[in-house]
Structure formats: C-alpha cells, structure tokens
C-alpha cells in the first residue's frame, strides 16, 4: 500500500529521510516487479508517479542516500562512443537444433546411453530474442553483456539497467558471484509501434521483433534503449561457488525467488514422452504469447547429470532446441491497395491469394511503404514468399523472380488520398507519404482518430469502439471528437446497437472523459509521432494544453527526449486551423487545463489508506466508483492481491471474486459499498424519485 509521506511523522518520521528513501525504493521496486515481472499491476500510474517524484526530490537533496537498487539508477547517462568487450564467467553456449519428434527421441537415446539411465527433463519455450548474461556480485547487478562469440561479449550494462523487469538487486541470498543467462525480447505490438515510428521518421523498419530487440539493446545512447519496451526472461544460472539447487526445475523456482522473470509455462517432464507432449502443447500455447517463441528447449533436469554429460564444441550435450517448422509459404501478390492510417500515412497493403502459413490463413500483409516495395522489387502478379514474422504478423519476404511471366505490373503510390481525394505529400526527411488533409476532413483519419481519442490509454471512453464510431460517422452525428460531447440520448436511441441503458452509459462515459488528465488529452489529439510517453513528457513540461499549443518549435526541441522531427510534427499539428479549433473546443469543455485542477480531488478521508479492486458489471460506469473511492481518500488497484482491503463486485464477476475469496479479502456488493462510504446507492435514489 502507498504510505503517504505525511504519515511518516513530522518531517520524515522516526527513521527520517533515510527510512523514507528506503520505503519509497521498496514500494517502487515492488510495484515494478508486479507490473513488469508478474504482469499484475498494484499501483495506479498517478500513485506510481507520485512516489517516483518524491524519491527523486529526496535523492536530489541527499545524493548520499541513493540506494543501489533505486529505480532512479536506471536512468542512463551520456552516450558512449563504443562498447567495451567483457569475458563471460561461463561461456554462453548455443544449442543443437532438431525439428522432428524422431530427432528428440534420438537425443534422449544418446543421453540415456551416456548416463546409463533415462533422465527426466525440464522444458520451456525457446524465446526468440537475443541472449545476454547478467553478472550479479553480492546480489547487485554489476555487468550485463551480449553473447558475442560466446566467450567475450559487449558490455551493455547501461542499456540493460533500463529494462524494468531486470532487478538491479536480487531478493534473498544469492551466491557472491552469479551469472544469469536469459533472453531480451520485444513484444510484437511494441515491434509494430516501433516500425511505425521508424517509418514515420524516415528510417528503415526492423525485419522482426528479434532484430528490433537486438537493435534496441545495442545502442550507444542508452536513452534510446530506455525508450524501447524490452522484456527479459531468465533461463540459466552459473556460479563459481555452485548453486544451492539440484535440478533445472528447482533452479527456475530459485530464479523466480530472486525476483527474475522466468517463463510462465516451464514444466518438469519425467521422460521423453512427457517432453514431446509439452512440445505439442506449446505449438498452440505459444501463439497466445504477446511475443515470439520459435521452439522448445529441452534440458536434462538434474544439474549433476548436466555436468556429467558436458559439452561438445559449443553445444551442451544435456540440452536440445526443438524448433517449430518455419512459417513460410508461396502465394500470389494479387494486388496492392492503400490504407490511410490515423495520422494520414498511406500504407500499401499486399492483397494475397489466401494461403495457410503456420496454421493461419493469410490474405493480406503490410508492405510498409513505397521504398520497401521498391527495395524488394515487388510487382503485382508476382509469386512471393510469405512469412509470419513471429507468429501473427504476415510479411512478404521476397518476390520469386524466377517465376515471372512478364505480365507483372510495377505499382506506384497514388498521388491523391484514396479515402478523401486530397493530394498526398511527403514531409521532408520522412519516407512516409501522407494525406494532406487535416484529420477532421479525411474520413479514414477521422474514424481512426476518434477510435484513438476514445482508446484506453487516451480518454478511455468505454463503449466507443470502431463499430459504434462507424455508425456515428455514417449517420453524420459526429464530424470531430468535439461532437461526442454534444451527443444526446435521442440521437443514439435509433441506432441499432443502442437501448436506454447503453445510450445512457455511453453518454456518462463520454462526460466522465472530461476529467482526464492533461497527458491523456495530449495523447488523444493524435499528433503524429507523439505517443503515450511523449505526451506525458509534454504534459509535465507545459502544464496546460494552451501552453503546449503556443510553444515554439525551439521551446519544444529544447526538451530532453524531443528530437527535431517530433518538435516539427507538433508545431505542424498546432498550426493547422482545424486542430486549433479542436484545442479551443476541448478547452471550452474544461479539458487540457493545468494538471493540478484535473487531478486534485478533495478528500473527505473516509476511505483513507484503503485500497479496492472493482470487478463485474455494476449499475454505473466503473469510473463513477473510482471517483467516489478516490474522493474519499481510497485507492483503486487493478489486481486482487493480499494488499487490497476490499473487492467490490457486480454481476458476472469471475476470477477476481474467486481470488478474493481464496485470499480471505472482504467482498462488497454495490449496496455494501455505499454503506461503507455512508452514501445512498444511485439505484435507490432513482427509486425514491419515482415513488
Ligand atoms: S538454454 C547452456 N533456454 O536459444 C544454456 N536457451 O538456439 C543454453 N534461448 O543461445 C541456453 N530460449 O540464446 C536456453 N529457454 C531457453 C532459451 C534459450 C532462447 C536461446 C539462447 C541460445 C539459443 C540457441
């Protein structure tokens, strides 16, 4: 639970500043671990930011109190000119690959013959990223290095420190010298977003998430690494003084206890049949991961047997990589069409003769931009190789030029926007071709712009998804995000998806979105090249939408983290009269004001220090309860853990309710909640009015 500073005594409580700094570091590290390793957040963004701000302020006043595991120590310094080489404590071996069940059985037979008995195994996914070694000395991260040639790698410690799932200090007792080996990966969604940003900034897109992860880690300027969402999974450890475990299965638990992220689905397999069953199951499960895996690693479970089996060349005899078949297929590129994105970028899309790649029917693939099409010399009518880069994103790898008949057609980018007919333009320094109309005047940009405006990270208007937006646009009920705020129930009711209740709910959600903080409002504007993080940075720097809109390009680019291309894009956005009208309209709605006014909620303190999780369908939008709780000094968390005080549940509550029961956490229905805060329930109030 967040312990407010003022609770800790006069200035900073009995232990004084030292104690408060330790407390803050603990709270933030626990929250980081919950968010980045366990995937179960325990703090809201606002609470987290408040703790971080307090810690930074204290550390600035008392640099001697900066702890080695302080989250502020992840912030990188100046770029370096080259990477220094480092030797690994234990060589980073590679693995023998097999692609069939027979080969796995042969591996098992070899191992059985060498050991004189059949071994049990440990299985886990083979992460498709880049291998790194982390050296912890006395439990503290001291050096991180890339694999290199297996014996010597590059020192990327400053870069690795920015990866939030990697603990700077291990929990519990760790051997004095410890080398952890694992994989750095990038999730597919982050990879797509990165490629979009690279293309918009005139750079070449990365071929796949693995290259994106490798490129992001090997940056001389670690601030770039910090801006890329990388994840880490640990799978191996070595210590010169030995490890306090006897098997790989136990080692995985130990890694978990130390606070390192490990695979979700690792499994002990008593024999080769069980290992093969795991490979078959994982063939499906891996598709549910947000990141790529390209096989299963099967390891002899006993560490003593691993030592006995040893290594031949660069491959251990005790492990093997079972790789899934490559997901490639041939098909015909029937046509190239153009999609217009939210920021007006025209993206060519390959329309394919449908083909099954790795078990999924693929009929379209992004071709990124005109330059990529020219580079690959793709022509309409070509036979092409399709690959599912990772597991879901189909990619056209190359044209099979030997199969050309001469009837293929060279494609050209249209000179007008296919959605609104406005001329297209290319901004200097960018590869992307864009529609020259403002977002409000191009139907493609408008629909996606509103979708973005309402999305979870922006104004979080529940119930305003693509289908509803399409209806509102088709019925000409909205022409700009501003029109959302004047919608009426009478306008919504005739639409197919709406009844009394859903119309009221949507309108309430739209009305509530006016409370959104400044960063969300800036993000919602959909300024090209300005995502969630940049929006937060801008909100912090300018404090209001007006000040941001009036900032000069110089002022913008003087901010750390805002490059010339981003500042030019922001200036261009606010120079557009339609966008100026949007800003004015939002201001008139009371949005985008100084951050303090949007956030500050007077508290009557009834729920001070209590935290709640809300689940299931309640009579009012979720935000309604959140506001009541926050107003009374309480806090709303996302996940049920032993740290929360109450679960508020509505209809169709599921796993969260079950978990609360299991943990013995008090649960409240709606009536119980209103009793707790001493206020009549809104449903009852309505009844009263009617009576
Ligand atoms: S074990 C001696 N486990 O795959 C320990 N490797 O193709 C050998 N990899 O170089 C590594 N996921 O970079 C292991 N769960 C996993 C892995 C894994 C990915 C990588 C690793 C290795 C490569 C071999």
Boltz pocket constraint, residues with backbone or C-beta under 6 A from the ligand:
constraints:
  - pocket:
      binder: B
      contacts: [[A, 92], [A, 93], [A, 94], [A, 95], [A, 124], [A, 125], [A, 126], [A, 127], [A, 128], [A, 129], [A, 130], [A, 131], [A, 182], [A, 183], [A, 235], [A, 236], [A, 297], [A, 316], [A, 319], [A, 321]]
      max_distance: 6.0
